[in-house]
Amino acid sequence: MAHSRKVTVSTDVRGHTAGWAQTDPAPPAAPDPSAAAFFDVDNTMMQGASIYWFARGLAARNYFTTADLARFAWQQLRFRLLAREHAGDMSQAKDAALAFVEGWRVEDVERLAEEIFDELMAPRIWAGTRRLAQGHLDAGERVWLVSAAPVEIGRVIAARLGLTGAIGTVAEIVDGAYTGRLVGDLMHGPAKAEAITQLAAVEGLDLSRCAAYSDSANDLPMLSTVGRAVAVNPDTTLLRQARRQGWEVRDFRTGRRAVKIALPSTAAAGLVAGAVTAGVALQRRRRSG
């Protein structure tokens, strides 16, 4: 049987599976229980992709080489420029994600995520976006992160920021270790909207009173699910759509458009895993050789 941990997994009538985790200790009951805010992570809450910074932290700890990291970064840039997010790419991303988590113990991933957040992610949190999240907390609303990264990493980031919890990609666990199989799909695109809808049903949220924030047109389904959509540091397509819909736009970048070190909310969680997997395997071979 899969090892239990503090992740809620829900499957709707159409077979869509979503997972979310509250921070530990769980936050007190919100004074306004029917309203919440949902924040994309990559390039919305922080500069770059959380899973990329996680990989950077692993490289610094000699889990894999800087050459592996550079190769991954180039693959992500090419992936984004070519806009190749079709079914085949998503399938490859999912396969990569499976390879990354296989054999890793949950407590090790969470421990590393805590260390790497403090070292590499915390300095890259957008202060403006953080203030927006705090505004919802001050209004008595719950605040959830929504990311394609593994839900355990999302939960660490949420805890460090004092937020309610995180929705993320869920991996199966047996005896405290990842099996390499996902529970549901990568938390990406329409999957985010489905997960928010399922969480709202469980938590008693009124989506018409909820807000969502993202930088990427990939998150249009999520933004369209709630009553208030806000484009944060938007890409060109999202900016155009936001203006058409009359959505609020917030841009915390200064000067020329910031170069996005990693990638937007794409299949990052899966594709970074390919580089990490190769590097971890190489490092293990070196250690055992």
Helices and strands as residue ranges (DSSP letters): E 8-11, E 17-22, E 36-40, H 50-60, H 66-82, H 87-101, H 106-116, I 117-121, G 122-124, H 127-138, E 142-150, H 151-161, E 165-174, E 177-183, H 190-203, G 207-209, E 211-214, G 217-219, H 220-225, E 228-232, H 236-245, E 248-250, H 268-288
